[in-house]
Amino acid sequence: MKKFLFTFLITCSYSLVYSQQGKVWVTVGDSEFHQYYSVNGSTIVSTDTLFNQLIQKFTISGFRQALPSSRNKDLLKVYELTCECNENELIQEITKSKLPFSKPVIGPKYELLNVPNDYNASFATDYALDLIKAKQAWEITHGDPTIVISITDANYHLNHEELVGKVNYVSPNSATDYTHGTVVAITAAGNTNNGVGKSSIGYDTRLELRAMSYNDVLDASYGGAQIVNLSWASGCDFVDYLQAVMDEVYANGTIIIAAAGNGGTCGAPGNFVYPASFNHVISVSSVGPYDNHERYLGNAASTHQHNTGVDICAPGYDVALSASPGSYSTGNGTSFAAPYVSGTVALMLAVNPCLNSDEVEYILKETAANIDGQNQAYLGLLGAGRLNAQAAVQMASTFNTFSMGATKTIDCSNMSQGIALSLNQGGIAPYTVNWSNGSTATALTNLNPGTYSVIVRDSEGCVSAYSAQISTVAPIFLNEQVHDPLCYGATNGEIELSVTGGQGNYNYLWNTGQTTSGIQGLIPGVYFVIVSDSAGCSGAEIYELHEPAQLVVDLQKTDIFYSVGGSIDLTISGGTSPYSYLWSNGASTQDLTNLPPGFYEVIVMDANACELSLNTTVELASPFGELNQPAELLSSDEQVGLSTAGTIDQDITIKYNPSTQKMNLSWNFDGVVNLSLFNLNGQLVKEYKHFSGKSLELENTAKGEYLFRLTDNSKINLVRKISFY
């Protein structure tokens, strides 16, 4: 369709031409040209020779400004020549002449698009109002008497019971047909709920009744009519002058609704009919009680207009109407479909008077019922579908015609929500506010979960609407995973957050300056974070990271007893158990035994893979220092059982009595405090501690080989091997 146009549609069962005179419109370039002619009875006479010749040749009986109500300077230069002539011949003559005339076109031929076909039939139901859901629309509004539909049509029965008290203005009208205009006016906004006749879709909407012409359309617009209904045709061709009229009316804020044509109009139902097919006009075609575009199903010859210029359809076949006082019947025509749309638009403006033409057309199309299924042969030719008055009025009641801000609020202390309106973005104060919960405040607080809608009207009645869903909001809660550093002195601690509650996206601020949900590479210490949401609510938490005790290994070794292996014992503290071990000799046990002399290293690793390597090697030796060669002891005299004696070295003397198994040790140096005697398996045989002196007697000492150790206060060991025979 055309770009959001508003036009009135008119349809009729036959066409009635109101003037058989020829009409030609021209643009007069000489602004003073009107001074060169005068009216003499039924003819005109000009002082301009060329114009006078034209008048006489074509029997021109009228020369007048075609659109005196226009405020477009170019349209004010348009004049209408009326003649008893062939219009095309007159146009050709004007084109060849040197008169200050340009752009000659055939003038509009106004014709009604419907006359009722039965003035005396009765009807029990009004399917048209039911089909467009008029009753449901009236549950929203009965209309507003300040909203005016201007009907431009043939004449009217002003004493009709459906029109008395509904008409604000009547223009001079010379048409002799009083039925067509009466039907259109009553269908759009006749008296309703008055106990007689029929209901009208416009209900409380007011009317003004004008003659059928483009200049009357201009008068209606500048006279303040919000809607103009054109249930007539003026021609079958696009005319620049007439499009300019539609543009001017549209620019002045008037919504234009026109009948699309009655099928035979302009020769065929697929042809364009004007003014319905002009830009900025809403073109209306017809459907029947089943949304059928064919009045008689299966009969393609029984349709009204269908083409790409149609914007919407409304009931136009066998609709209830009244053409004269006390007479109610049915009739056909897009003339009667158009006023259903006009009356619906009046209801839309009653709930939202600031809707402009484009917005009205958008709403009508957006809410129209889809009728493609019933009209497969006419896809794309019936506009947006069939008028749905209820849906259109409902959408209009919440359609934003001025700007309003709305913000969800939240009380962070208890997480209760609210809605605050900002009314300083458009509209004219004062404002009226109506919430779905009955409140009239500009701000709601402490709301329960649910949907809240508001309609705000400014002092001009302009509407701004808003709806919000309020749901339960939990406080911000921080779920964390805290990982301490794995090893003493490590920098691999981590804190990862998972946040629930609040609203919207979260922002993070750590005392480290980081703004991510988690932080890594941490050392032991105290960390805190503040998490805030889009509503400004926040949650905070403090975390402390610890490190394990330092891994400490205490190594104790037992030196080799002569030819018997030594051992290494480890004592582990710190770190995290269990521990694992890796020795330089390949062993993996905690302790080592039966070791030969040598150097040993170990790496100790805890459960977190923290490791400690003994950086100094351990040399295994005799636990008593370096072993000396044993002294050569004298053999005992078995026959006499005498004890034998020998000198181990110049410092130590030993005497042994085999018969008594007593051994006496003496030494010539000071400081010895402990004496230990071991067998060669490393087992302790005797031990004497904390004594003084330079000799010691050992009893019950059997023959054999022994190691003895002398230890002084400095824990210096002197070890010797002895043999008793």
Secondary structure, 3 states (H helix, E strand, C coil): CCCCCCCECCCCCCCEECCCCEEEEEEECCCCHHHHEEEECCEEEECCHHHHHHHHHHCEEEEEECCCCCCCCCHHHEEEEEECCCHHHHHHHHHHCCCCEEEEEECCCCEECCCCCECCCCCCCCHHHHHCCHHHHHCCCCCCCCCEEEEECCCCCCCCCCCCCCEEEECCCCCCCCHHHHHHHHHHHCCCCCCCCCCCCCCCCEEEEECCCHHHHHHHHHCCCCEEEECEECECCCCHHHHHHHHHHHHCCCEEEEECCCCCHHHCCCCCCECCCCCCCEEEEEECCCCCCECCCCCHHHECCCCCCCCEEEECCCEEEEEECCEEEEECCHHHHHHHHHHHHHHHHHHCCCCCHHHHHHHHHHHCECCHHHCHHHCCCCCCCECCHHHHHHHHHCCCCCCCEEEEEEECCCCEEEEEEECCCCCCCCCEEEECCCCCCCEEEEECCEEEEEEEECCCCCEEEEEEEECCCCCCEEEEEEECCCCCCCCCEEEEEEEECCCCCCEEEECCCCCCCEEEEECCEEEEEEEECCCCCEEEEEEEECCCCCCEEEEEEECCECCECEEEEEEEECCCCCCEEEECCCCCCCCEEEECCEEECEEEECCCCCEEECCCCEEECCCCCCCCCCCCCCCCECCCCECEEEEEECCEEEEEECCCCEEEEEECCCCEEEEEEEECCCCEEEEEECCCCCEEEECCCCCEEEEEEEEECCCCEEEEEEEEC
